Amino acid sequence: MSQPTVSYSDKISCSGSISNANLAATSSIDGTLEASLQDRLVLVHNALANLKSPHEQGAGSMPLFDGVQRAGTLVPVTETCLTDRRAIARLARWREGAPEAFPSVTPVTLEGTARWLEKAVLGQPDRMLFWVLDANGTPVGHAGYYRFDAQSNTLEIDNVVRGEKGGARGIMTLAVRALCSWALDNLAVDAICLRVFDDNPRAMRLYRAVGFQELFRLPLVRQELPNGHRWVEVDATHRGPVGRHFVTMRLDRPGMRLSDPLRKPMAMQRPVLSIVMPAKNEEGNLQRAYQELGAVLDALGEPYEVLIIDNASTDGTRRIVRELCDRDQRWRYLRFSRDFGVETSMAVGLRSARGDAAMVVFSDLQDPVELIPKFMGHWREGHDVVYGVVRDRAGDPWWKSLGSKVFYKLLERVGDCRLPAKATDFRLLSRRAIDAMGLLNERNRYFRGLSHWIGFPSKAVEYDRHPRRAGRSHAPFLYLVNLAARAVTSFSLWPVEALGGLAIFSMVLTLVLAALAFTGLWGIGLTHTMLGAILSATLGAGWVVGQYAGRTYLEARKRPLYLTEESIRWDEVEKVGGYWIAEAKGGQTTAGQVYPVKHDSRPRPSWSP
């Protein structure tokens, strides 16, 4: 980073602010919003080029004020610094003193620093560097502009480095604030972005103090070089641990909504994460779910989509979801013609998910959505199924907790697939697991069991379940009994096999009772009691057989898995499962079968503001 026109020593005396002539050359670009993108690009480049050209001492500088007291000055780095060995040495020393503040870490030399300044800074039309001088004119750091994007009308701030301990307290905060104010006022940009490593909390506090808000995070891995290393973004196929994250933060022009220009292209990108959200009569929870879930997902920095599957709600759920879909292009909606069950909702959502991973989240938010980044982290480590395990079920009645314990103990003993105790539907599946689940076509589904049955690597995440804030639970006692029966019959033949033992026991008992009754050793009353027990056992056996026979009959009918009544942005979804119903002209209803399409295999796009 270079220095002003004078040859720099350790102390430089600078005064004044940007001159009127300089302001005229870099004048406000008001009125150019209607101009072409190329015109805007030229105007910004010319403004920065004027600042980078040699000036007389003090020209082009920006004063830094702490209240009413002057705390320092921003002075443009110009071509004169290329011949100033003290300036080059200072830049090299600052970079060497803070290696982890840069994406690439290689040996620092004076020649390399001069070459970087000439080609990567002064040679770039949309890059500008300033010395940060304290009140005595001593350089204590540097900061600058980087990468103007005409499409979104945004500019980045980069190379914010505090090189010396001297200077006023918070002088780098004042420097960043001055750079932002000048760009917003004179370049008419809509927003300013910057990037910082997540393991630099001091810098993040500085930027938040200026007004920046976190927008998204990029996972990075360390790549070794012959003479150092660098941090590179991971691609969509990466499943190992990540070393650190690049946090993108953004400061919007007053009056503009945070991240609006960025959300539009993100909505059009193929999602990395698909949120599958079954819903029935959840009008009291959806607005809160949109806000809390959106905040967590936006902070992740991954393109995402939210799929709402409505089980024929009878309240205002449909109206609210329509409003959310109008507000956010990443939200999609499918409404069943009747209640086909939450298991069907999850199956349809997973078949329709376009992301590299999908996660089931219920709109009541009893499962904490703030754990989604943790689920994503385990997925990137190589786990195909990341499932939640409840430590405490706040608000659940005693009978539900007791029944859950008994159910998992029973399934652990008789099932052909080990199911973790207290596991929930709150879980994330990789694309490989999603595709495997799509091969399972049975109607009587048990999502928790099937996601473990596929056998891919899994990881548990423990949490405490929140109490429901609005609405009521749609899992009454009889539903849970039916779900338990479905789970046992789907993953075990033990009940049928046990009938063989029961038949032998009943036959022996019958012979014994007949002998006792014939010899008169037992009274008739006791004989009737034992016969009643045998009859009860027989009826129980019939119930077990009926469960298996009934479910086999349901599978054999091959009726569609679901019928839909309405959809929003669900064209792709309708091509991957079930049947759809559409209302034709004249009020007639038509139905048609749909066919699977290949998963979009385009590579995940690289990030840029």
ZINOR-V84775 format. One record per residue. N is the residue number from 1. SS is DSSP state (2 for helix, 1 for strand, 0 for the rest). Layout:
BEGIN
<<N:SS> <N:SS>>
END
This chain:
BEGIN
<<1:0> <2:0> <3:0> <4:0> <5:0> <6:0> <7:0> <8:0> <9:0> <10:0> <11:0> <12:0> <13:0> <14:0> <15:0> <16:0> <17:0> <18:0> <19:0> <20:2> <21:2> <22:2> <23:2> <24:2> <25:2> <26:0> <27:0> <28:0> <29:0> <30:0> <31:0> <32:0> <33:0> <34:0> <35:0> <36:0> <37:2> <38:2> <39:2> <40:2> <41:2> <42:2> <43:2> <44:2> <45:2> <46:2> <47:2> <48:2> <49:2> <50:2> <51:2> <52:2> <53:0> <54:0> <55:0> <56:0> <57:0> <58:0> <59:0> <60:0> <61:0> <62:1> <63:1> <64:1> <65:1> <66:1> <67:0> <68:0> <69:1> <70:1> <71:1> <72:1> <73:1> <74:1> <75:1> <76:1> <77:0> <78:0> <79:2> <80:2> <81:2> <82:2> <83:2> <84:0> <85:2> <86:2> <87:2> <88:2> <89:2> <90:2> <91:2> <92:2> <93:2> <94:2> <95:2> <96:2> <97:2> <98:0> <99:2> <100:2> <101:2> <102:0> <103:0> <104:1> <105:1> <106:1> <107:0> <108:0> <109:0> <110:2> <111:2> <112:2> <113:2> <114:2> <115:2> <116:2> <117:2> <118:2> <119:2> <120:2> <121:2> <122:2> <123:0> <124:0> <125:0> <126:0> <127:0> <128:1> <129:1> <130:1> <131:1> <132:1> <133:1> <134:1> <135:0> <136:0> <137:0> <138:0> <139:1> <140:1> <141:1> <142:1> <143:1> <144:1> <145:1> <146:1> <147:1> <148:1> <149:1> <150:0> <151:0> <152:0> <153:0> <154:1> <155:1> <156:1> <157:1> <158:1> <159:1> <160:1> <161:1> <162:1> <163:0> <164:0> <165:0> <166:0> <167:0> <168:0> <169:0> <170:0> <171:2> <172:2> <173:2> <174:2> <175:2> <176:2> <177:2> <178:2> <179:2> <180:2> <181:2> <182:2> <183:2> <184:2> <185:2> <186:2> <187:0> <188:0> <189:0> <190:0> <191:1> <192:1> <193:1> <194:1> <195:1> <196:1> <197:1> <198:0> <199:0> <200:0> <201:2> <202:2> <203:2> <204:2> <205:2> <206:2> <207:2> <208:2> <209:2> <210:2> <211:0> <212:0> <213:1> <214:1> <215:1> <216:1> <217:1> <218:1> <219:1> <220:1> <221:1> <222:1> <223:1> <224:1> <225:1> <226:0> <227:0> <228:1> <229:1> <230:1> <231:1> <232:1> <233:1> <234:0> <235:0> <236:0> <237:0> <238:0> <239:0> <240:0> <241:0> <242:0> <243:0> <244:1> <245:1> <246:1> <247:1> <248:1> <249:1> <250:1> <251:1> <252:1> <253:0> <254:0> <255:0> <256:0> <257:0> <258:0> <259:0> <260:2> <261:2> <262:2> <263:2> <264:2> <265:2> <266:2> <267:2> <268:2> <269:0> <270:0> <271:0> <272:0> <273:1> <274:1> <275:1> <276:1> <277:1> <278:1> <279:1> <280:0> <281:0> <282:0> <283:0> <284:0> <285:0> <286:2> <287:2> <288:2> <289:2> <290:2> <291:2> <292:2> <293:2> <294:2> <295:2> <296:2> <297:2> <298:2> <299:2> <300:2> <301:0> <302:0> <303:0> <304:1> <305:1> <306:1> <307:1> <308:1> <309:1> <310:1> <311:0> <312:0> <313:0> <314:0> <315:0> <316:0> <317:2> <318:2> <319:2> <320:2> <321:2> <322:2> <323:2> <324:2> <325:2> <326:2> <327:2> <328:0> <329:0> <330:0> <331:1> <332:1> <333:1> <334:1> <335:1> <336:1> <337:0> <338:0> <339:0> <340:0> <341:0> <342:2> <343:2> <344:2> <345:2> <346:2> <347:2> <348:2> <349:2> <350:2> <351:2> <352:2> <353:0> <354:0> <355:0> <356:0> <357:1> <358:1> <359:1> <360:1> <361:0> <362:0> <363:0> <364:0> <365:0> <366:0> <367:0> <368:0> <369:2> <370:2> <371:2> <372:2> <373:2> <374:2> <375:2> <376:2> <377:2> <378:2> <379:2> <380:2> <381:0> <382:0> <383:0> <384:0> <385:1> <386:1> <387:1> <388:1> <389:1> <390:1> <391:1> <392:1> <393:1> <394:0> <395:0> <396:0> <397:0> <398:2> <399:2> <400:2> <401:2> <402:2> <403:2> <404:2> <405:2> <406:2> <407:2> <408:2> <409:2> <410:2> <411:2> <412:2> <413:2> <414:2> <415:0> <416:0> <417:0> <418:0> <419:0> <420:0> <421:0> <422:0> <423:1> <424:1> <425:1> <426:1> <427:1> <428:1> <429:1> <430:1> <431:2> <432:2> <433:2> <434:2> <435:2> <436:2> <437:2> <438:2> <439:0> <440:0> <441:0> <442:0> <443:0> <444:0> <445:0> <446:0> <447:2> <448:2> <449:2> <450:2> <451:2> <452:2> <453:2> <454:0> <455:0> <456:0> <457:0> <458:1> <459:1> <460:1> <461:1> <462:1> <463:1> <464:1> <465:1> <466:0> <467:0> <468:0> <469:0> <470:0> <471:0> <472:0> <473:0> <474:0> <475:0> <476:0> <477:2> <478:2> <479:2> <480:2> <481:2> <482:2> <483:2> <484:2> <485:2> <486:2> <487:2> <488:2> <489:2> <490:2> <491:2> <492:0> <493:0> <494:2> <495:2> <496:2> <497:2> <498:2> <499:2> <500:2> <501:2> <502:2> <503:2> <504:2> <505:2> <506:2> <507:2> <508:2> <509:2> <510:2> <511:2> <512:2> <513:2> <514:2> <515:2> <516:2> <517:2> <518:2> <519:2> <520:0> <521:0> <522:0> <523:0> <524:2> <525:2> <526:2> <527:2> <528:2> <529:2> <530:2> <531:2> <532:2> <533:2> <534:2> <535:2> <536:2> <537:2> <538:2> <539:2> <540:2> <541:2> <542:2> <543:2> <544:2> <545:2> <546:2> <547:2> <548:2> <549:2> <550:2> <551:2> <552:2> <553:2> <554:2> <555:2> <556:2> <557:2> <558:0> <559:0> <560:0> <561:0> <562:0> <563:0> <564:1> <565:1> <566:1> <567:1> <568:1> <569:0> <570:0> <571:0> <572:0> <573:2> <574:2> <575:2> <576:0> <577:0> <578:0> <579:1> <580:1> <581:1> <582:1> <583:1> <584:0> <585:2> <586:2> <587:2> <588:0> <589:1> <590:1> <591:1> <592:1> <593:1> <594:0> <595:0> <596:0> <597:0> <598:0> <599:0> <600:0> <601:0> <602:0> <603:0> <604:0> <605:0> <606:0> <607:0> <608:0> <609:0>>
END
